[in-house]
Amino acid sequence: MPDGNAYDQAYYAMSRPEAGRKSLVDTLRDRYIRRHVLRFRQTGRLLDIGCGLGLFLQSMTPPFEPFGTDISAYAVAQAQQRLPQAKLFVGSILDGIPFSVNFDVITAINVVEHLEQPALAVAAIRERLQLGGLFVAHLPTIGNRLQARIYRGSYDADPTHIYRPSGREFRGMAEAAGFKTVFETYSPFAPAVVWRNLPWHPAYLAIFQAR
């Protein structure tokens, strides 16, 4: 996983002139995630791992009490300006979760694919979730030839994408860490039952519940 300075150069530096904006695709994805999280949890503490500029965390506040981590000091500073009430920390999930409280929801959106030890991260997430708490994961996956072809034409351009599982493999890792799967789908996400059974796009979204 790149350090915060490297990631600033590779990503956040490009977004600084338009900091605070979000693509339509990301906006619709975040609204979709919010809607499905609220099916299971209506309030509590929410930790967004890889919170970036704080845009998703802002979309979940209220009703949730916001916490966030990111490897980029620049991103955390921007997120803190956007959400003065949030408790934020600069650091990697591979070093553990730096807060002394447990959480009702932990999200990792476009994070796990950057990790050299994803199982370590998932275990750390499970350790800090309340029983019945939610782990929301979104990441690109490769589970069939069509997904592999789309991945090569898009996600493959990012050299920091080092973890490339299938959705089934990632789900298995989460379940082995003490989660049960309560929802999963692939882009374009809705209707979930269709794209869960016809996964043509790499983008995988799942909600797991701590057992």
Salt bridges, closest charged atoms under 4 A:
ASP8 OD2 - ARG16 NH2 3.93
GLU18 OE2 - ARG21 NH1 3.84
ASP26 OD1 - ARG29 NH1 3.18
ASP30 OD2 - LYS22 NZ 2.74
ASP30 OD1 - ARG29 NH2 2.91
GLU65 OE1 - ARG45 NE 3.95
GLU65 OE2 - LYS87 NZ 3.40
GLU113 OE2 - HIS114 NE2 3.80
GLU113 OE2 - HIS161 NE2 4.00
ASP156 OD1 - ARG164 NH1 2.57
ASP158 OD2 - HIS161 NE2 3.39
GLU184 OE2 - ARG171 NH1 2.92
